[in-house]
């Protein structure tokens, strides 16, 4: 009875691996729109007739953290970011970079150039593509200096596919487990010995 249950579960696993390999090689995709925030510059008044105002501007970092599990490293994941507002940009930073920033209401305020970006940034010019890997990340926004909070829409879409080597490995393992569950260990060993 138990052996029949184990054989049934093995067969389901084999079918799952083979189906997963074909779906993974075709890829999955999704898209959405996010609102990015660029913090306002602060202005400190100088002494009358002696010193001009001192203006300090910042980058904005998302409050939410993007968690990517280690399983993502098995696939090739490409994320494309685009936005229409001119004079602004988006970048990606490791989540730990938030320790260099000050938490505000709904975002982090970061001194310019204090955060290390791993993708995007000032030269992105309205779009960039990020080859994602496992880890924890946050989005960073920067751009033209202004004395008011700027918000703008960022469109993103991703495409995830399994490399051919991974997909074929899953098919081979699935076929092996499937044959093992259908024939049993003894028959598989006998078949292997006969082939040799």
C-alpha positions as CSV (number, residue, x, y, z in Angstrom):
1,X,0.0,0.0,0.0
2,X,2.7,2.5,1.0
3,X,4.8,1.6,-2.0
4,X,1.8,2.3,-4.3
5,X,1.4,5.7,-2.7
6,X,5.1,6.5,-3.1
7,X,5.0,5.4,-6.7
8,X,2.0,7.7,-7.3
9,X,3.7,10.6,-5.7
10,X,6.9,10.0,-7.7
11,X,4.9,9.9,-10.9
12,X,3.3,13.2,-10.0
13,X,6.7,14.7,-9.3
14,X,8.0,13.5,-12.6
15,X,5.0,15.0,-14.5
16,X,5.5,18.2,-12.6
17,X,9.2,18.4,-13.5
18,X,8.5,17.8,-17.2
19,X,5.6,20.4,-17.3
20,X,7.7,22.9,-15.4
21,X,10.6,22.5,-17.8
22,X,8.4,23.3,-20.8
23,X,6.6,26.2,-19.1
24,X,9.9,27.6,-17.9
25,X,11.5,27.4,-21.3
26,X,8.6,29.3,-22.7
27,X,9.0,31.9,-19.9
28,X,6.6,33.9,-17.8
29,X,6.0,37.6,-17.8
30,X,4.3,40.3,-15.9
31,X,4.1,44.1,-15.8
32,X,2.9,46.9,-13.5
33,X,3.2,50.6,-12.8
34,X,4.7,52.1,-9.6
35,X,4.9,55.7,-8.3
36,X,8.4,56.9,-7.6
37,X,9.1,59.8,-5.3
38,X,11.9,62.4,-5.5
39,X,12.3,64.3,-2.2
40,X,12.2,68.1,-2.1
41,X,15.4,70.1,-1.7
42,X,15.9,71.8,1.6
43,X,16.8,75.5,1.7
44,X,18.6,77.1,4.6
45,X,18.6,80.9,4.7
46,X,22.0,82.6,4.7
47,X,22.9,85.7,6.7
48,X,21.4,88.9,5.2
49,X,23.8,90.6,2.7
50,X,26.6,88.2,3.4
51,X,25.7,84.6,2.4
52,X,23.4,83.1,-0.1
53,X,20.8,80.4,0.7
54,X,22.2,76.9,1.0
55,X,20.2,74.4,-1.0
56,X,20.6,70.6,-0.4
57,X,18.9,68.1,-2.7
58,X,18.4,64.4,-2.3
59,X,17.6,61.0,-3.9
60,X,14.6,59.1,-2.9
61,X,14.6,55.4,-2.0
62,X,11.5,53.2,-1.8
63,X,10.3,52.1,1.6
64,X,9.2,48.7,0.3
65,X,11.9,46.0,-0.1
66,X,11.9,43.7,-3.1
67,X,12.8,40.1,-2.0
68,X,14.1,37.8,-4.7
69,X,14.5,34.2,-3.5
70,X,17.5,32.0,-4.5
71,X,15.3,30.1,-6.9
72,X,15.4,33.1,-9.2
73,X,19.1,32.3,-9.9
74,X,17.9,29.1,-11.8
75,X,16.2,31.3,-14.3
76,X,17.2,34.2,-16.6
77,X,15.2,37.2,-15.3
78,X,15.2,40.5,-17.2
79,X,13.3,43.5,-15.8
80,X,12.8,46.6,-18.0
81,X,11.9,50.0,-16.5
82,X,10.6,52.9,-18.5
83,X,9.2,56.4,-17.6
84,X,8.1,59.4,-19.5
85,X,8.8,62.3,-17.1
86,X,12.0,64.1,-18.2
87,X,14.7,65.2,-15.9
88,X,14.3,62.2,-13.5
89,X,15.8,58.7,-13.3
90,X,15.3,55.4,-11.5
91,X,18.0,53.0,-10.2
92,X,18.2,49.8,-8.2
93,X,20.2,49.5,-4.9
94,X,20.7,46.7,-2.4
95,X,18.2,47.1,0.4
96,X,21.0,47.5,3.0
97,X,21.9,50.9,1.4
98,X,18.9,52.3,3.2
99,X,21.1,52.5,6.3
100,X,22.8,55.5,4.6
101,X,19.5,57.3,4.4
102,X,16.9,59.0,6.6
103,X,13.4,57.4,6.8
104,X,10.6,59.8,5.9
105,X,6.8,59.4,5.5
106,X,6.6,56.6,2.9
107,X,10.2,56.7,1.5
108,X,13.8,57.2,2.4
109,X,15.7,60.5,1.9
110,X,19.3,59.9,0.7
111,X,22.1,62.3,0.2
112,X,23.1,62.5,-3.4
113,X,25.8,59.9,-4.4
114,X,25.7,58.3,-0.9
115,X,23.9,55.2,-2.3
116,X,25.6,52.6,-4.5
117,X,23.4,51.7,-7.4
118,X,23.7,48.3,-9.1
119,X,21.5,49.2,-12.2
120,X,20.0,52.3,-13.7
121,X,20.9,55.8,-12.5
122,X,21.6,59.2,-13.9
123,X,22.6,57.9,-17.4
124,X,19.5,55.7,-17.8
125,X,17.7,58.3,-20.0
126,X,14.1,57.1,-19.6
127,X,14.7,53.4,-19.5
128,X,17.0,50.6,-18.4
129,X,17.1,46.8,-18.2
130,X,18.2,45.0,-15.1
131,X,19.3,41.3,-15.1
132,X,17.9,40.3,-11.7
133,X,19.5,37.9,-9.2
134,X,18.5,36.8,-5.7
135,X,18.8,39.3,-2.9
136,X,16.9,42.2,-1.3
137,X,16.6,45.4,-3.3
138,X,15.1,48.9,-3.2
139,X,14.3,51.4,-5.9
140,X,16.1,54.8,-6.0
141,X,14.8,57.9,-7.7
142,X,16.8,61.1,-8.6
143,X,16.8,63.9,-11.0
144,X,16.3,67.6,-11.4
145,X,16.4,69.6,-8.1
146,X,13.1,71.0,-6.9
147,X,11.8,72.5,-3.7
148,X,8.7,70.3,-3.7
149,X,8.2,66.6,-3.6
150,X,8.1,65.1,-7.2
151,X,6.1,62.0,-8.0
152,X,6.2,60.2,-11.3
153,X,5.0,56.9,-12.8
154,X,7.4,54.1,-13.6
155,X,6.3,51.2,-15.8
156,X,8.1,47.9,-15.4
157,X,7.8,44.5,-16.9
158,X,9.8,41.3,-16.5
159,X,10.5,38.2,-18.5
160,X,11.7,35.0,-16.7
161,X,12.9,32.0,-18.6
162,X,14.8,28.8,-17.7
163,X,18.1,28.4,-19.5
164,X,18.0,25.4,-21.9
165,X,20.5,23.5,-19.8
166,X,18.2,23.7,-16.7
167,X,15.1,22.9,-18.7
168,X,16.6,19.8,-20.3
169,X,18.0,18.6,-16.9
170,X,14.5,18.8,-15.5
171,X,13.1,16.8,-18.4
172,X,15.8,14.1,-17.9
173,X,15.3,13.9,-14.2
174,X,11.5,13.8,-14.7
175,X,11.7,11.0,-17.2
176,X,14.0,9.0,-14.9
177,X,11.7,9.5,-11.9
178,X,8.7,8.6,-14.1
179,X,10.3,5.4,-15.4
180,X,11.3,4.5,-11.8
181,X,7.8,5.0,-10.5
182,X,6.3,3.0,-13.3
183,X,8.7,0.1,-13.4
184,X,10.0,0.0,-9.8
185,X,13.6,-0.2,-8.6
186,X,14.1,-3.9,-9.4
187,X,12.9,-3.6,-13.0
188,X,15.0,-0.4,-13.6
189,X,18.1,-2.2,-12.3
190,X,17.4,-5.2,-14.5
191,X,16.8,-3.0,-17.6
192,X,20.0,-1.1,-16.9
193,X,22.0,-4.3,-16.5
194,X,20.5,-5.6,-19.8
195,X,21.5,-2.5,-21.6
196,X,25.1,-2.8,-20.4
